[in-house]
Amino acid sequence: MLIHMDWVLLVISLFVILAGAELFTNGVEWVGEGFGLSEGAVGSVLAAVGTALPETILPIIAIASGHASGEEIGVGAILGAPFMLTTLAMVVIAVAILIFARGGRRSRDLDIDRGVIRQDLGYFLVMYTLAVIAGLLHVKVIDYGLAIVLVVGYGYYVRRHFQTSGDEEPEDETAGSEINPLYLWGWLRRVNRRLPVWSVDGSTATPFVQVALALGLIVLGAEIFVGAVSTLGEAAGIPPLAFSLLVAPLATELPEKFNSVLWVRRRKDTLAMGNMTGAMVFQSSFPVTIGLLFTPWELTNEALIAALVALVAGSVLYLTLRFRGRLSAPLLLLQGVFYLGYVGYVLTRI
C-alpha cells in the first residue's frame, strides 16, 4: 500500500511541477510586458527560463535534500534532460509531422533554418562532450574550470543567437505575439468581480506574486518527487540514478514537447526544432554546472551510457543536417531506437 501511495505522490509531484512551470512562464511574460521588453527578450530569455525551470530546479532540490540518494537523483535529472531531448523528444516531433502530413497537407521534411539548428547542435555537442570528459577524469579543479567555461559559453551562445535572429525575417509576424491573460488576475476577478480587467500599467505587483507562487510550486513538486523516486527505486531494485534518468525528464521536458507540437501544426518548423535544440544547449550548460560544482560528477554505468547515447544521438542529427542539408520525420522517428536501447540496457542491469 505504501508503494502505491508513492506512485500517487510521484504523479502528483509531476503535475505540480508542470503547473508551476506554466504559471511561471505566463507570469514572466506579463513582467516583460510591464517593463516594455521586446518579444525576443521575453520569448527567448524569460519564457525559455520558464520551460527549463523544472529540470533546472529538480537536481538542485535533489542534491540539497539530504536524501541518501539525493546526489544520484540529481545527476540523473541533469543527464536525463539531454538524453530525452535527443531521443524521445525527436520522436514526438516526428509523430506530429507524420500526423499533420497526412493527405499531403505538409512535407515530411522539416522546413527549418539550417544555420540556426546546426549552430544549436554544434554548441550542444561541444559543451556536453566537455562535461562527459570531466565526468571521466574526476579532477575537481577541472570541474570548477569547466563550470566557468560552460556558463560563459552559454552567454556567448545567447549573444550570437540574438545577433543572428536580428538579421533574419521572422517566419510569421503574428506568431507568439499574443500573451495569455494573467492566470492569477483571472482567478482574483472570479472571486471579486469588481476588480478591473487586467492591464499592464505598472500599478500592481500581481505578475510578481504569480512568479513567486510558481517558484514555490516547482520547489514543492521537486521535493515530493525526490522522496517518491528514492522510495520507489529502492522498492523496485532500480538504481535511483537510472530511475530518475528515465522518469524525471518525461515530465520536466513536457513544456518543450507540447510547444513544439503546436509549432509543427502551424508549420513553424524552425521554432519547433529550435525549441528542442535550444533546450539541449541550455541543459548542457547550467544544470551540468550544478553537477560539476555540487556533486562528485563521476559518470559511470547508467549515467555514462545515458550521456554517451545523448552525444551519439545528437551527432546523428548534426551530421545529417550538415551533409544532407535537411532533417526528415523518418529520421527523427529513428532517434527513438536510442531511447529503447537505453531502456533495454537499464532493464538488463536490474
FILUMPA-21119 format. One record per residue (C-alpha): residue number from 1; x, y, z. Coordinates in steps of 0.02 Angstrom, whole numbers, plus 50000, padded with zeros to 5 digits. Example, Ala and Ser with C-alpha at 12.3 -4.5 7.8 and 13.67 -1.06 7.14 Angstrom:
2
+-----+-------+-------+-------+
|   k |    c1 |    c2 |    c3 |
+-----+-------+-------+-------+
|   1 | 50615 | 49775 | 50390 |
|   2 | 50684 | 49947 | 50357 |
+-----+-------+-------+-------+
! end
This chain:
350
+-----+-------+-------+-------+
|   k |    c1 |    c2 |    c3 |
+-----+-------+-------+-------+
|   1 | 50000 | 50000 | 50000 |
|   2 | 50146 | 50114 | 50041 |
|   3 | 50220 | 50086 | 49868 |
|   4 | 50053 | 50131 | 49786 |
|   5 | 50050 | 50292 | 49885 |
|   6 | 50225 | 50334 | 49824 |
|   7 | 50166 | 50313 | 49644 |
|   8 | 50021 | 50432 | 49681 |
|   9 | 50143 | 50557 | 49756 |
|  10 | 50256 | 50540 | 49604 |
|  11 | 50114 | 50580 | 49484 |
|  12 | 50055 | 50723 | 49594 |
|  13 | 50230 | 50796 | 49602 |
|  14 | 50246 | 50794 | 49413 |
|  15 | 50081 | 50887 | 49392 |
|  16 | 50134 | 51013 | 49525 |
|  17 | 50299 | 51044 | 49434 |
|  18 | 50211 | 51069 | 49267 |
|  19 | 50080 | 51183 | 49343 |
|  20 | 50218 | 51287 | 49420 |
|  21 | 50309 | 51298 | 49253 |
|  22 | 50151 | 51356 | 49164 |
|  23 | 50117 | 51488 | 49297 |
|  24 | 50298 | 51546 | 49290 |
|  25 | 50301 | 51564 | 49100 |
|  26 | 50138 | 51659 | 49098 |
|  27 | 50195 | 51771 | 49241 |
|  28 | 50364 | 51817 | 49167 |
|  29 | 50281 | 51858 | 49000 |
|  30 | 50174 | 51988 | 49090 |
|  31 | 50325 | 52050 | 49188 |
|  32 | 50414 | 52076 | 49022 |
|  33 | 50262 | 52165 | 48952 |
|  34 | 50254 | 52278 | 49103 |
|  35 | 50437 | 52329 | 49083 |
|  36 | 50417 | 52354 | 48896 |
|  37 | 50539 | 52216 | 48850 |
|  38 | 50545 | 52157 | 48670 |
|  39 | 50456 | 51998 | 48617 |
|  40 | 50626 | 51922 | 48578 |
|  41 | 50687 | 51953 | 48755 |
|  42 | 50527 | 51885 | 48831 |
|  43 | 50513 | 51733 | 48718 |
|  44 | 50696 | 51684 | 48700 |
|  45 | 50753 | 51726 | 48877 |
|  46 | 50611 | 51741 | 49004 |
|  47 | 50494 | 51609 | 48931 |
|  48 | 50641 | 51494 | 48895 |
|  49 | 50690 | 51502 | 49078 |
|  50 | 50511 | 51455 | 49122 |
|  51 | 50509 | 51295 | 49018 |
|  52 | 50684 | 51248 | 49079 |
|  53 | 50649 | 51288 | 49261 |
|  54 | 50582 | 51117 | 49316 |
|  55 | 50731 | 51019 | 49252 |
|  56 | 50849 | 51150 | 49323 |
|  57 | 50773 | 51160 | 49497 |
|  58 | 50741 | 50973 | 49515 |
|  59 | 50926 | 50924 | 49528 |
|  60 | 50959 | 51069 | 49647 |
|  61 | 50822 | 51010 | 49764 |
|  62 | 50880 | 50829 | 49748 |
|  63 | 51061 | 50871 | 49788 |
|  64 | 51015 | 50984 | 49935 |
|  65 | 50876 | 50872 | 50002 |
|  66 | 50983 | 50769 | 50119 |
|  67 | 50913 | 50606 | 50049 |
|  68 | 51041 | 50465 | 50043 |
|  69 | 51015 | 50450 | 49854 |
|  70 | 50993 | 50637 | 49825 |
|  71 | 51154 | 50659 | 49727 |
|  72 | 51114 | 50510 | 49616 |
|  73 | 50940 | 50577 | 49580 |
|  74 | 51011 | 50749 | 49546 |
|  75 | 51140 | 50684 | 49423 |
|  76 | 51006 | 50576 | 49342 |
|  77 | 50894 | 50727 | 49317 |
|  78 | 51039 | 50829 | 49245 |
|  79 | 51090 | 50695 | 49121 |
|  80 | 50913 | 50640 | 49084 |
|  81 | 50861 | 50803 | 49001 |
|  82 | 50988 | 50799 | 48857 |
|  83 | 50960 | 50612 | 48840 |
|  84 | 50772 | 50636 | 48824 |
|  85 | 50785 | 50787 | 48709 |
|  86 | 50898 | 50698 | 48584 |
|  87 | 50794 | 50539 | 48580 |
|  88 | 50612 | 50532 | 48636 |
|  89 | 50578 | 50718 | 48607 |
|  90 | 50629 | 50698 | 48425 |
|  91 | 50506 | 50554 | 48409 |
|  92 | 50368 | 50670 | 48471 |
|  93 | 50409 | 50796 | 48334 |
|  94 | 50418 | 50656 | 48204 |
|  95 | 50248 | 50587 | 48253 |
|  96 | 50172 | 50762 | 48247 |
|  97 | 50243 | 50792 | 48073 |
|  98 | 50181 | 50624 | 48008 |
|  99 | 50007 | 50658 | 48077 |
| 100 | 49995 | 50833 | 48003 |
| 101 | 50072 | 50773 | 47838 |
| 102 | 49929 | 50653 | 47803 |
| 103 | 49840 | 50689 | 47641 |
| 104 | 49986 | 50794 | 47579 |
| 105 | 49947 | 50938 | 47695 |
| 106 | 50132 | 50966 | 47725 |
| 107 | 50301 | 50888 | 47684 |
| 108 | 50378 | 50757 | 47795 |
| 109 | 50541 | 50855 | 47784 |
| 110 | 50566 | 50994 | 47911 |
| 111 | 50565 | 51169 | 47839 |
| 112 | 50697 | 51239 | 47956 |
| 113 | 50832 | 51372 | 47960 |
| 114 | 50978 | 51252 | 47943 |
| 115 | 51105 | 51378 | 48008 |
| 116 | 51010 | 51405 | 48171 |
| 117 | 50982 | 51221 | 48206 |
| 118 | 51158 | 51171 | 48156 |
| 119 | 51228 | 51305 | 48271 |
| 120 | 51124 | 51239 | 48416 |
| 121 | 51176 | 51059 | 48387 |
| 122 | 51359 | 51109 | 48369 |
| 123 | 51359 | 51203 | 48534 |
| 124 | 51272 | 51059 | 48621 |
| 125 | 51397 | 50929 | 48559 |
| 126 | 51549 | 51032 | 48611 |
| 127 | 51483 | 51082 | 48783 |
| 128 | 51413 | 50911 | 48826 |
| 129 | 51570 | 50821 | 48767 |
| 130 | 51672 | 50929 | 48887 |
| 131 | 51552 | 50883 | 49028 |
| 132 | 51571 | 50696 | 48990 |
| 133 | 51761 | 50710 | 48986 |
| 134 | 51758 | 50796 | 49155 |
| 135 | 51649 | 50654 | 49221 |
| 136 | 51782 | 50529 | 49168 |
| 137 | 51933 | 50622 | 49235 |
| 138 | 51867 | 50651 | 49412 |
| 139 | 51978 | 50803 | 49443 |
| 140 | 51884 | 50936 | 49543 |
| 141 | 51994 | 51079 | 49484 |
| 142 | 51945 | 51036 | 49304 |
| 143 | 51762 | 51031 | 49357 |
| 144 | 51772 | 51207 | 49428 |
| 145 | 51859 | 51273 | 49273 |
| 146 | 51735 | 51189 | 49157 |
| 147 | 51589 | 51261 | 49256 |
| 148 | 51652 | 51435 | 49213 |
| 149 | 51680 | 51387 | 49031 |
| 150 | 51502 | 51319 | 49015 |
| 151 | 51420 | 51474 | 49089 |
| 152 | 51524 | 51592 | 48982 |
| 153 | 51496 | 51482 | 48830 |
| 154 | 51308 | 51487 | 48853 |
| 155 | 51313 | 51677 | 48870 |
| 156 | 51410 | 51687 | 48707 |
| 157 | 51285 | 51568 | 48625 |
| 158 | 51139 | 51679 | 48678 |
| 159 | 51229 | 51833 | 48613 |
| 160 | 51260 | 51751 | 48444 |
| 161 | 51079 | 51695 | 48434 |
| 162 | 51014 | 51870 | 48462 |
| 163 | 51134 | 51939 | 48332 |
| 164 | 51087 | 51806 | 48205 |
| 165 | 50900 | 51817 | 48233 |
| 166 | 50904 | 52003 | 48207 |
| 167 | 50964 | 51983 | 48028 |
| 168 | 50826 | 51863 | 47975 |
| 169 | 50646 | 51889 | 47931 |
| 170 | 50527 | 51810 | 48056 |
| 171 | 50428 | 51662 | 47992 |
| 172 | 50266 | 51739 | 48049 |
| 173 | 50248 | 51915 | 48113 |
| 174 | 50100 | 51867 | 48222 |
| 175 | 50169 | 51703 | 48289 |
| 176 | 50181 | 51709 | 48478 |
| 177 | 50135 | 51893 | 48484 |
| 178 | 49985 | 51868 | 48596 |
| 179 | 50003 | 51833 | 48781 |
| 180 | 49878 | 51729 | 48875 |
| 181 | 49784 | 51827 | 49011 |
| 182 | 49873 | 51829 | 49179 |
| 183 | 49808 | 51675 | 49268 |
| 184 | 49815 | 51744 | 49445 |
| 185 | 49721 | 51902 | 49396 |
| 186 | 49586 | 51799 | 49313 |
| 187 | 49564 | 51696 | 49471 |
| 188 | 49555 | 51853 | 49577 |
| 189 | 49420 | 51926 | 49465 |
| 190 | 49316 | 51768 | 49486 |
| 191 | 49323 | 51797 | 49673 |
| 192 | 49293 | 51985 | 49662 |
| 193 | 49203 | 52042 | 49504 |
| 194 | 49231 | 52224 | 49550 |
| 195 | 49416 | 52211 | 49506 |
| 196 | 49456 | 52297 | 49340 |
| 197 | 49503 | 52198 | 49186 |
| 198 | 49689 | 52168 | 49192 |
| 199 | 49800 | 52294 | 49106 |
| 200 | 49987 | 52320 | 49117 |
| 201 | 50009 | 52492 | 49189 |
| 202 | 50138 | 52459 | 49324 |
| 203 | 50010 | 52485 | 49461 |
| 204 | 50004 | 52308 | 49527 |
| 205 | 50127 | 52175 | 49583 |
| 206 | 50013 | 52032 | 49529 |
| 207 | 50133 | 51959 | 49399 |
| 208 | 50274 | 51955 | 49527 |
| 209 | 50160 | 51868 | 49652 |
| 210 | 50117 | 51738 | 49520 |
| 211 | 50301 | 51709 | 49480 |
| 212 | 50340 | 51686 | 49665 |
| 213 | 50193 | 51566 | 49683 |
| 214 | 50254 | 51469 | 49531 |
| 215 | 50429 | 51451 | 49603 |
| 216 | 50354 | 51387 | 49765 |
| 217 | 50252 | 51256 | 49671 |
| 218 | 50403 | 51196 | 49572 |
| 219 | 50511 | 51180 | 49728 |
| 220 | 50370 | 51088 | 49819 |
| 221 | 50342 | 50970 | 49673 |
| 222 | 50528 | 50935 | 49658 |
| 223 | 50541 | 50895 | 49844 |
| 224 | 50396 | 50772 | 49834 |
| 225 | 50469 | 50696 | 49676 |
| 226 | 50639 | 50663 | 49755 |
| 227 | 50562 | 50574 | 49904 |
| 228 | 50447 | 50467 | 49796 |
| 229 | 50586 | 50418 | 49674 |
| 230 | 50701 | 50368 | 49818 |
| 231 | 50570 | 50251 | 49892 |
| 232 | 50509 | 50178 | 49726 |
| 233 | 50684 | 50149 | 49662 |
| 234 | 50731 | 50053 | 49818 |
| 235 | 50571 | 49950 | 49815 |
| 236 | 50591 | 49903 | 49631 |
| 237 | 50777 | 49869 | 49645 |
| 238 | 50812 | 50002 | 49513 |
| 239 | 50958 | 50120 | 49549 |
| 240 | 50891 | 50293 | 49593 |
| 241 | 51003 | 50369 | 49459 |
| 242 | 50930 | 50260 | 49321 |
| 243 | 50753 | 50286 | 49385 |
| 244 | 50772 | 50475 | 49384 |
| 245 | 50855 | 50469 | 49212 |
| 246 | 50701 | 50387 | 49137 |
| 247 | 50559 | 50465 | 49238 |
| 248 | 50604 | 50645 | 49280 |
| 249 | 50635 | 50709 | 49102 |
| 250 | 50469 | 50639 | 49041 |
| 251 | 50382 | 50770 | 49146 |
| 252 | 50507 | 50912 | 49151 |
| 253 | 50527 | 50915 | 48962 |
| 254 | 50339 | 50914 | 48928 |
| 255 | 50327 | 51103 | 48905 |
| 256 | 50456 | 51099 | 48763 |
| 257 | 50374 | 50948 | 48682 |
| 258 | 50199 | 51024 | 48688 |
| 259 | 50258 | 51190 | 48618 |
| 260 | 50347 | 51102 | 48475 |
| 261 | 50193 | 51001 | 48427 |
| 262 | 50092 | 51162 | 48417 |
| 263 | 50225 | 51243 | 48307 |
| 264 | 50232 | 51090 | 48193 |
| 265 | 50043 | 51105 | 48170 |
| 266 | 50068 | 51287 | 48119 |
| 267 | 50213 | 51238 | 48004 |
| 268 | 50337 | 51335 | 48110 |
| 269 | 50471 | 51201 | 48098 |
| 270 | 50617 | 51313 | 48146 |
| 271 | 50527 | 51361 | 48306 |
| 272 | 50478 | 51179 | 48340 |
| 273 | 50652 | 51109 | 48315 |
| 274 | 50740 | 51260 | 48389 |
| 275 | 50637 | 51241 | 48547 |
| 276 | 50716 | 51069 | 48570 |
| 277 | 50893 | 51108 | 48513 |
| 278 | 50898 | 51269 | 48614 |
| 279 | 50844 | 51172 | 48767 |
| 280 | 50984 | 51047 | 48732 |
| 281 | 51112 | 51187 | 48737 |
| 282 | 51041 | 51255 | 48900 |
| 283 | 51036 | 51084 | 48980 |
| 284 | 51218 | 51053 | 48935 |
| 285 | 51271 | 51213 | 49023 |
| 286 | 51180 | 51273 | 49181 |
| 287 | 51116 | 51107 | 49252 |
| 288 | 51282 | 51023 | 49211 |
| 289 | 51369 | 51167 | 49301 |
| 290 | 51267 | 51124 | 49456 |
| 291 | 51325 | 50945 | 49444 |
| 292 | 51507 | 50997 | 49421 |
| 293 | 51506 | 51112 | 49572 |
| 294 | 51399 | 51017 | 49698 |
| 295 | 51420 | 50831 | 49660 |
| 296 | 51573 | 50718 | 49635 |
| 297 | 51523 | 50714 | 49448 |
| 298 | 51590 | 50540 | 49418 |
| 299 | 51500 | 50466 | 49268 |
| 300 | 51492 | 50276 | 49271 |
| 301 | 51371 | 50139 | 49220 |
| 302 | 51195 | 50207 | 49184 |
| 303 | 51249 | 50390 | 49195 |
| 304 | 51393 | 50370 | 49074 |
| 305 | 51291 | 50268 | 48950 |
| 306 | 51150 | 50396 | 48952 |
| 307 | 51273 | 50537 | 48918 |
| 308 | 51356 | 50441 | 48776 |
| 309 | 51187 | 50398 | 48699 |
| 310 | 51140 | 50583 | 48702 |
| 311 | 51303 | 50627 | 48615 |
| 312 | 51282 | 50493 | 48482 |
| 313 | 51100 | 50539 | 48450 |
| 314 | 51145 | 50723 | 48440 |
| 315 | 51289 | 50684 | 48321 |
| 316 | 51170 | 50591 | 48205 |
| 317 | 51061 | 50746 | 48193 |
| 318 | 51209 | 50863 | 48168 |
| 319 | 51296 | 50757 | 48036 |
| 320 | 51133 | 50725 | 47942 |
| 321 | 51096 | 50910 | 47936 |
| 322 | 51274 | 50953 | 47885 |
| 323 | 51293 | 50826 | 47745 |
| 324 | 51113 | 50800 | 47686 |
| 325 | 51059 | 50979 | 47719 |
| 326 | 50890 | 50929 | 47791 |
| 327 | 50802 | 50833 | 47927 |
| 328 | 50650 | 50723 | 47899 |
| 329 | 50516 | 50644 | 48007 |
| 330 | 50575 | 50464 | 47973 |
| 331 | 50750 | 50510 | 48034 |
| 332 | 50682 | 50591 | 48192 |
| 333 | 50573 | 50438 | 48221 |
| 334 | 50728 | 50328 | 48217 |
| 335 | 50801 | 50428 | 48362 |
| 336 | 50681 | 50326 | 48469 |
| 337 | 50793 | 50174 | 48441 |
| 338 | 50924 | 50256 | 48553 |
| 339 | 50794 | 50279 | 48691 |
| 340 | 50731 | 50100 | 48679 |
| 341 | 50909 | 50035 | 48677 |
| 342 | 50948 | 50126 | 48838 |
| 343 | 50789 | 50066 | 48923 |
| 344 | 50838 | 49887 | 48875 |
| 345 | 51012 | 49915 | 48947 |
| 346 | 50939 | 49977 | 49112 |
| 347 | 50820 | 49830 | 49124 |
| 348 | 50961 | 49705 | 49099 |
| 349 | 51051 | 49779 | 49250 |
| 350 | 50905 | 49762 | 49372 |
+-----+-------+-------+-------+
! end
